[in-house]
Amino acid sequence: FFKLCVVMMLFLHVPGVKGDVTVSGYDQQIKIDKYIWDVNRSLIPHPPGTKMKDKDVKFSAPKVSDFEIFATLSPSEFVQIFARTLQDGTSDILFSVTEKRPNNADDVDANDDNNVSFRPVLEYRLIGARIFALRTIGDGITVQHTFHIHYTKIEMRALAYDEHHKGVAGAPVSHDRVY
């Protein structure tokens, strides 16, 4: 009986910040709990009293949001992110969405990190990025940190895997943000 357990893990590489992650391939990155990012386009209204067909519908230019990152940072990670928030200048930040997979079909315990590997399924490269806001929320039991990343260009690529589990990188898609 084969059971597939797939768990996603999110990692963030910020130049100059030494994260606490020890996962092979993502050493010294920051583990992310969740993130918010969106792209939207508004419908441009047509003149009143005119009938339009679907092919005549027009949309505004895309609006691409900043990234909002949610993480439970260690004290060391928090201090480093705080220092980066205060700095001027930009760098490229890599954000990886990974898939946690058993090393073989018999190792199906997704909670046992000794018998799993992580492989990227989606990567975002934030070019000209700057951390510009940092918030800490504590309730006496846990502390959650959020920070915002502004960037001038985003490159995104999905990675697929063939039947032999060899990675096949898709072509990157990029967007220059216009203000």
Secondary structure as UniProt FT lines:
FT   STRAND          7..13
FT   TURN            15..16
FT   TURN            24..25
FT   TURN            27..28
FT   STRAND          30..32
FT   STRAND          34..36
FT   STRAND          39..40
FT   STRAND          43..44
FT   TURN            48..49
FT   HELIX           54..56
FT   STRAND          58..59
FT   STRAND          63..64
FT   STRAND          67..71
FT   HELIX           75..86
FT   STRAND          91..102
FT   TURN            105..106
FT   TURN            110..111
FT   HELIX           113..115
FT   STRAND          116..138
FT   STRAND          143..150
FT   STRAND          153..161
FT   TURN            163..164
FT   STRAND          167..169
FT   STRAND          173..176
//
